[in-house]
Amino acid sequence: MATIKQVAKHANVSVATVSRVMNKSGYVSEEAKEAVEKAIAELNYAPNRVARSLYKKSSNLIGLIMPDITNPFFPQLARAIEDVANQHGYQVVLCNTDEQLEKEQTYLVALQTMHVDGLIITTNHSHNPNYETLDLPMVALDRIVKAGIDAVVSDGYEGGKLAADTLLQHGATRLAHIAGPDHLKTVKRRTEGFVEVAGEKLVGMTESTFTFKDALKASQELFDHAWPFDGIFAANDVIAAAVLQEAVRRDIRVPEELQVIGYDGIELGEMTSPPLTTIVQPIYEMGRLATERLLDLIEKKDTRPREMLLPVTLLERHTTKRKER
């Protein structure tokens, strides 16, 4: 592997000139610049990122901690984060933890070794004590980690209320709910909003992780113990897809006998049969705002902690009936 000294010798310039060309700083004649660029190409020179980060005090890297990239919600978030980061000259290091605390802690150590400039966290382990001691700019996305860490979240409480209101307005009289993991504050708010509006019309409730396998098991248990119900709100679209599959298995017609509403607004909802009615989080906007906020923190602009609460909307497809008059 070529070194910067070899590049300088090949181009017949000083090491300092090579450095100025690479960092686009300081004056370099056009002739010298062309010679350096030609030498870099011919020698296939790739500068050591860690060494450059130590010298420049910046790696232009952002760490992204995600719990499960098989959940379609998270790749859609990652797309927005990467788009905005790239526009500002940053690259994103994606770390998929598989919801394992030990794996998450290993990634945090690795990211610090890489001298990342900041972190975006969508962890399922908000109690991880490492986040309290890390001396890095951080933004939590779709999560509340702890006081003092910025957060970008959707209004799950209003989303849960909207789901219940919609089912009731569409004629449902016996409601059910599959909640997400109770330890996730943003997810718990969805349940709290739904339960408040559903009141005595809530006849069955259970909890699931956000994996399809667990959601299918939770759906089966709910149908076994609480059926009949004619309206159900699932804490995310993956759980809602599992409900639809279980309804098909039991020959329950959707939406004629059972109306279903999910939460997230991921593309999966367009592919279910029938297409899923859902509470839509502004996923791309959340990713964009989280990344822009992190960049502000990295550049030490307005470092006062803040929580951005984004509104949700109802997207009606075909798992709910027409609204009763």
Steps between C-alpha positions, in 0.01 A plus 500: 500500500641838396587767757467877476879525471496272196225712343707814560811340347304370200354846436832673571343726765517529879286302745344830605386563143338155482323575829372835370362336187326225698351739754424770241669762715771752422643603165618233257589573138287332237805311372582363846137411563479299178826323583377402847162380373673295231737347758212415733318324215806313374606384848140432608567700817234493771574720804457351846167633624591469867824687451320775309234525769761541772670774300184683394310434828214372285431170325190611309339180623163464672414186694147363462381247760198298382331209679379291204548581133259224400222727627418712190456813713872527575641479145261780402638709787855412401437617143406849621795517739747397232355744245539799733838388634643459149374844400712644780812294428445231764485123469277277714624191684197273548504273803223236521483372858234227456352643822795357696644725770842334489524550123391863540773564758761343269390732219526804728862414579576447129340831402707686756813331364402628156472852645145554372388860530156413640232235549138450398331247728191291428589250771259271682729524805438856613620405848853429372724694745765557232288774343527704819880491499575536128660833421346524154219699337195273493143508374240236584262419213155349563629439852533685831836405648553733796473861605763710328508300177315660210212297356293500181176307543149484359194571713413144592245603761294691243557216255347250740203727561455547125499123448227447760293792375521368144389148593208633705394744228508213250254299705720278719358431847739240645863607481826310545864605507842343456749727673871523430779454755391674821851628585508721189348832607409614149321172431326500838348840417314342206336253735415769755323713239306205361389371841384845609260534206397133482390498864250224582486394135847344537438124536848357448864602506839332482862594430754403236847581379526648152607176330245332275545164671420639846219713360337195343516316832349800682224521238411134546482540877282810472256332264489191726418696815316817391309422179254630390618857454436712193782758513869465585791742523849355459798691642679481166438387143693173538267396784202608289622277215511208742141576608389494138667164443337351808162638393537322163587175679181527705281599203428841655416755233684836508353760525145354502545309827823652630652843438878534540721806548880495520759762590808626310396539139773278354478375141401154623150634560445538126585133446267336753166360397292704543731804497546623857341805660766650724613791714786656305818624661687751279791255477720686252442831675593346835826368358576832334437704813701264720800521268484876464471534876803275552703707255406813697623334819823390332559858388394626845199696374218540756600214731204538736323159527171477315231250408337535160146359497366445148129456417360177356227454240243237411544316169179314417533203271279188500524340846243745635143562386358821370427746777150467647283808478 
